[in-house]
Amino acid sequence: MTSRFIVLGVLLVLSCQPVAHGASEQKEGSPQTLREHYNLQEGKHLYEQYCRFCHGEQGKGKAFDVTPPPADLTSPAVQQKSDFDLTQTIHGGEQGTAMGAWKWVLSDKDKQNVLQYIRSLAR
C-alpha cells in the first residue's frame, strides 16, 4: 500500500513538470520578455538622447521653457492617444509647437522603442 502511494506521488510530480516548465517560459527568461526588456532599454536610451531635453527625465514636460510647453508624456491626454498617433507625432513633429520631426533620425524600430518607453513613463 505504501509503495502504491509513492508511485502515485512520483507520477503526480512527473506529470506536473511540463506544466511548470511551460509556465516558467512566460516569465523573465522567455524570448518575448527579454526582447521587450531590451526594446524598452533601447527606447529609454533613445529617449534620454533625443527627448529628455524638452520632456524631462520623467516625461513631465517641464525641462525646457518654450511656449507652448512640451507635452507631459505621463498625462492621460497623451497616454490615451493611439500608438499610431503618438508614432506619427514622433515621426513628423507637432505643428505650432517646439516638437520637431524625428523621421530623419529615428528608424521605424527606434520610434516603436521610444513609444514603448513613453508608455512605461505613466506606469
C-alpha positions as CSV (number, residue, x, y, z in Angstrom):
1,M,0.0,0.0,0.0
2,T,2.8,2.5,0.9
3,S,4.6,1.7,-2.4
4,R,1.4,2.5,-4.3
5,F,1.3,6.0,-2.7
6,I,5.0,6.5,-3.6
7,V,4.4,5.5,-7.2
8,L,1.3,7.8,-7.4
9,G,3.3,10.6,-5.8
10,V,6.1,10.2,-8.3
11,L,3.7,10.1,-11.2
12,L,1.9,13.2,-10.0
13,V,5.2,15.1,-9.7
14,L,6.3,14.0,-13.2
15,S,3.0,14.9,-14.8
16,C,3.2,18.4,-13.4
17,Q,6.7,19.2,-14.7
18,P,5.7,20.1,-18.3
19,V,3.0,22.4,-17.0
20,A,5.5,24.1,-14.6
21,H,8.1,24.3,-17.4
22,G,5.6,25.8,-19.8
23,A,4.5,28.4,-17.2
24,S,8.1,29.4,-16.5
25,E,8.7,30.2,-20.2
26,Q,6.3,33.1,-19.9
27,K,8.3,34.6,-17.1
28,E,11.5,36.6,-17.0
29,G,13.7,34.4,-19.3
30,S,11.3,33.9,-22.2
31,P,12.5,35.3,-25.6
32,Q,9.5,37.6,-25.8
33,T,10.1,39.0,-22.3
34,L,13.8,39.5,-23.0
35,R,13.0,41.2,-26.3
36,E,10.5,43.5,-24.7
37,H,13.1,44.3,-21.9
38,Y,15.8,45.2,-24.5
39,N,13.4,47.2,-26.6
40,L,12.4,49.2,-23.6
41,Q,16.0,49.7,-22.6
42,E,16.8,50.9,-26.2
43,G,13.7,53.2,-26.0
44,K,14.9,54.6,-22.8
45,H,18.4,55.2,-24.3
46,L,16.9,57.0,-27.3
47,Y,14.5,59.0,-25.1
48,E,17.4,60.2,-23.0
49,Q,19.4,61.1,-26.1
50,Y,16.6,62.9,-28.1
51,C,13.6,63.6,-25.9
52,R,14.7,64.3,-22.3
53,F,16.0,67.8,-23.1
54,C,12.4,69.0,-23.6
55,H,10.2,66.5,-21.9
56,G,12.4,65.9,-18.9
57,E,13.7,62.9,-17.1
58,Q,10.3,61.7,-16.0
59,G,8.4,62.9,-19.1
60,K,6.6,65.6,-17.3
61,G,7.3,68.3,-20.0
62,K,8.9,70.8,-17.7
63,A,12.5,70.6,-18.8
64,F,12.6,73.3,-21.4
65,D,11.0,76.7,-21.3
66,V,9.1,77.1,-24.5
67,T,5.5,78.2,-25.4
68,P,3.5,76.1,-25.6
69,P,5.3,73.9,-23.1
70,P,6.4,70.4,-24.1
71,A,3.7,67.7,-23.6
72,D,3.6,65.9,-20.3
73,L,4.0,62.4,-21.7
74,T,2.6,60.9,-18.5
75,S,-0.7,62.7,-18.7
76,P,-3.9,60.9,-19.6
77,A,-4.3,63.2,-22.7
78,V,-1.1,61.8,-24.1
79,Q,-1.3,58.2,-22.8
80,Q,-4.9,57.9,-24.3
81,K,-3.7,58.6,-27.8
82,S,-3.3,55.6,-30.0
83,D,0.1,54.2,-30.8
84,F,-0.3,55.3,-34.4
85,D,-1.0,58.9,-33.3
86,L,2.0,59.1,-31.0
87,T,4.3,57.5,-33.5
88,Q,3.1,60.0,-36.1
89,T,4.0,62.8,-33.7
90,I,7.4,61.4,-33.1
91,H,7.9,60.9,-36.8
92,G,6.5,64.2,-38.1
93,G,6.5,66.6,-35.1
94,E,3.7,68.7,-33.9
95,Q,2.8,71.8,-35.9
96,G,2.7,75.0,-33.8
97,T,4.9,73.6,-31.0
98,A,8.6,73.0,-30.5
99,M,8.1,69.3,-31.2
100,G,10.2,68.7,-34.2
101,A,10.2,65.8,-36.6
102,W,12.5,62.8,-35.9
103,K,11.8,61.0,-39.2
104,W,15.3,61.6,-40.4
105,V,17.0,60.5,-37.2
106,L,14.9,57.6,-35.9
107,S,14.2,54.3,-37.7
108,D,10.7,52.8,-37.5
109,K,12.1,50.3,-34.9
110,D,13.6,53.2,-32.9
111,K,10.2,55.1,-32.9
112,Q,8.5,51.9,-31.6
113,N,11.1,51.6,-28.9
114,V,10.7,55.2,-27.8
115,L,6.9,54.7,-27.9
116,Q,7.2,51.7,-25.6
117,Y,9.3,53.8,-23.2
118,I,6.8,56.7,-23.3
119,R,4.1,54.2,-22.4
120,S,6.2,53.0,-19.5
121,L,6.5,56.5,-18.0
122,A,2.9,56.5,-16.9
123,R,3.2,53.3,-15.0
